[in-house]
Amino acid sequence: MDPASFPDNESWADFDSRVVPRALAQHPQAASQVHALEKIGREPEVQRVSEFTGGGVPGAISNEVNKIICGNMSADPGSIPVFQTYFAQPNGHACGSKGQLRGYFSKFKRQVDELTAAIGPRPALLLLELDGVALSHCYKGGARKAYEKELRYEVGATAALPHAVVYVEGGYSDANSARYTARVLNAIGVGRIRGFFTNDTHLNWTIDEVRWANKVSAKTHGAHFIVNTAQNGNGPLRPHNRRKKGNEVLCNPPGRGLGPMPTTNTGFPHADAWMWTSVPGNSSGHCHGGPSSGTFWPARAIGLAQSANNRLGPSFPSQPY
């Protein structure tokens, strides 16, 4: 079905009740796959805006944010958009030099300013900078200070929005130490916003993220946090040689499942939510048979949904999904 054939103001509930039954009547053999995809379709989708949005031209960020708020969100009046940014790393690559970051700052500032101007007094939830603090360790000396300056500017600009709740990316439990993470978060002004979010590009068990994030919280004057649970229902896939291949397989790891469903009822005082900060089923690259990075891959999405698991960790009981 062509997505362009549906109006922006058609809600998921309307689609699910009006279109899906008719389609399944014509294609009953697809029912199990459709019902698996429904597990993903019925949950909120985070909207990512980056320097690549709209070709990266001036005004593209403003146009995209206004389209989402005034067009797409009209399907569910009263709901609040969730935006994730990816501005701080020039051309999507971390570990640049001090000179590169300084030269990029004016473009970065324009993108942040477009975002905040478009949101204005409207309510929004903001998740700042995919892999933002997690990859900060690869910037050295003056480059790290320049990078932290970028993040500090974005934190300050979004903190000034009157009806936005803001979190900045804080990394993941199998990478930087809690002490290092807290130092960077404090340096960029996490105390001015609600807190940080974790596990955004990793698949660590939720309970491991909570234990690590609680240590970070204690060193950041009680900052609250969100844990990404989009694909961590079976935890991470560890490579045989972690020294050479990293702590976990990150590119379309097989055998994974949807993690705990999005909720604000986490049971942990500083954990504000479990949230799917990326669309489950989006490919992370040409590996394990995947399409280009960021492309929705139905076969993977169906596999994740069929293996969905609400467990917080391997020692926790399985719960119905």
Residue pairs with C-beta under 8 A, 6 or more apart in sequence:
1 19
1 23
6 15
8 71
8 72
8 74
8 75
9 74
9 75
10 75
11 75
11 76
12 41
12 42
12 75
12 76
14 75
16 38
16 41
16 42
20 34
20 38
23 30
23 34
24 30
24 31
24 34
33 298
33 302
36 301
36 302
36 305
36 306
37 298
37 301
37 302
37 305
39 258
39 305
39 308
39 321
40 258
40 279
40 280
40 281
40 301
40 304
40 305
43 261
43 262
43 276
44 79
44 82
44 262
44 275
44 276
45 82
45 276
45 279
46 82
46 83
46 84
46 127
46 275
46 276
46 277
46 278
46 279
47 68
47 81
47 82
47 83
47 84
48 83
48 84
48 85
48 86
48 130
48 278
49 61
49 64
49 65
49 83
49 84
49 85
49 86
49 115
50 85
50 86
50 87
50 92
51 86
51 87
51 90
51 91
51 92
51 107
51 108
51 111
52 92
53 60
53 61
53 64
54 60
54 61
54 63
54 64
58 110
58 114
59 114
60 114
61 111
61 114
61 115
61 118
62 114
62 115
62 117
62 118
65 83
65 114
65 115
65 118
65 119
66 118
68 81
68 83
69 81
69 118
69 119
69 122
69 124
73 79
73 81
80 123
80 124
80 125
81 124
81 125
82 124
82 125
82 126
82 127
82 275
83 115
83 119
83 124
83 125
83 126
83 127
84 126
84 127
84 128
84 130
84 277
84 278
85 112
85 115
85 126
85 127
85 128
85 129
85 130
85 154
86 92
86 129
86 130
87 108
87 111
87 112
87 129
87 150
87 154
88 108
88 129
88 132
88 147
88 150
88 151
88 154
89 96
89 131
89 135
90 96
90 100
90 101
90 104
94 131
94 135
94 138
94 139
95 135
95 138
95 139
96 104
96 139
96 143
97 143
98 141
98 142
98 143
98 145
98 146
100 143
101 139
101 143
101 146
101 147
101 150
102 146
105 146
105 149
105 150
108 150
108 153
108 154
109 153
112 153
112 154
112 157
112 158
113 157
115 158
116 157
116 158
116 160
116 161
119 126
119 161
119 164
120 161
121 161
121 162
121 163
122 163
123 163
123 164
124 161
124 163
124 164
124 165
125 164
125 165
125 166
125 167
126 158
126 161
126 164
126 165
126 166
126 167
127 167
127 168
127 169
127 197
127 200
127 226
127 277
128 151
128 154
128 155
128 158
128 166
128 167
128 168
128 169
129 151
129 154
129 168
129 169
130 169
130 200
130 201
131 169
131 200
131 201
132 151
132 168
132 169
133 151
133 168
133 169
133 170
133 171
133 176
133 181
133 184
133 185
133 188
133 196
134 169
134 170
134 171
134 172
134 175
134 176
134 200
134 201
136 144
136 147
136 148
136 151
136 184
137 176
137 180
139 146
139 147
148 184
148 187
148 188
151 168
151 188
152 187
152 188
152 189
154 168
155 166
155 168
155 188
155 189
155 190
155 192
155 193
156 189
156 192
158 164
158 166
158 193
159 166
159 189
159 192
159 193
165 194
166 193
166 194
167 193
167 194
167 195
167 196
167 197
167 224
167 225
167 226
168 185
168 188
168 190
168 193
168 195
168 196
168 197
169 196
169 197
169 198
169 200
170 181
170 185
170 196
170 197
170 198
170 213
170 216
170 225
171 181
171 198
172 198
172 199
172 200
172 201
172 202
172 204
172 209
172 212
173 198
173 199
173 204
173 208
173 209
173 211
173 212
173 213
174 202
174 204
174 208
174 236
174 247
174 248
175 202
175 247
178 212
178 215
178 216
178 219
179 219
181 216
182 215
182 216
182 219
182 220
183 219
185 196
185 216
185 220
185 223
186 219
186 220
190 196
190 220
190 223
191 220
191 221
191 223
194 223
194 224
194 272
195 217
195 220
195 223
195 224
195 225
195 226
195 270
195 272
196 213
196 216
196 220
196 223
196 225
196 226
197 225
197 226
197 227
197 228
197 275
197 277
198 209
198 212
198 213
198 225
198 226
198 227
198 228
199 206
199 209
199 227
199 228
199 229
199 232
200 228
200 277
200 278
201 250
201 278
202 228
202 232
202 236
202 248
202 250
203 231
203 232
203 235
203 236
203 237
203 248
203 250
203 253
203 256
203 259
204 232
204 235
204 236
204 248
205 232
205 235
205 236
205 311
205 312
205 313
205 314
206 227
206 229
206 232
206 259
206 260
206 274
206 312
206 313
207 312
207 313
207 316
208 313
209 227
210 227
210 266
210 268
210 271
210 312
213 225
213 227
213 270
213 271
214 268
214 270
216 223
216 225
217 223
217 224
217 225
217 270
222 270
223 270
224 270
224 271
224 272
225 270
225 271
225 272
226 271
226 272
226 273
226 274
226 275
226 277
227 266
227 271
227 273
227 274
227 275
228 275
228 276
228 277
228 278
229 258
229 259
229 260
229 261
229 262
229 274
229 275
229 276
230 258
230 259
230 276
230 277
230 278
230 279
230 280
231 256
231 257
231 258
231 259
231 280
231 304
232 256
232 259
233 256
233 257
233 258
233 259
233 260
233 304
233 307
233 308
233 309
233 310
233 311
234 255
234 256
234 257
234 307
234 309
235 313
235 314
236 247
236 248
236 249
236 253
237 248
237 249
237 253
237 254
237 255
237 256
238 247
238 248
238 249
239 245
239 246
239 248
239 249
250 284
251 284
251 285
251 287
251 288
251 290
252 283
252 284
252 285
252 287
252 288
252 289
252 290
252 297
252 300
253 288
254 288
255 307
256 303
256 304
256 307
257 303
257 304
257 305
257 306
257 307
257 308
257 309
258 280
258 304
258 305
258 307
258 308
258 309
258 321
259 274
259 308
259 309
259 310
260 274
260 310
260 311
260 312
261 274
261 310
261 321
262 273
262 274
262 275
262 276
263 273
263 274
264 272
264 273
266 272
266 273
266 274
279 296
280 301
280 304
280 305
281 296
281 297
281 298
281 300
281 301
281 302
281 304
282 294
282 295
282 296
282 297
283 290
283 291
283 292
283 293
283 294
283 295
283 296
283 297
283 300
284 290
284 293
285 292
285 293
286 292
286 293
290 297
290 300
291 297
308 321
309 318
309 319
309 321
310 318
310 319
310 320
310 321
311 317
311 318
311 319
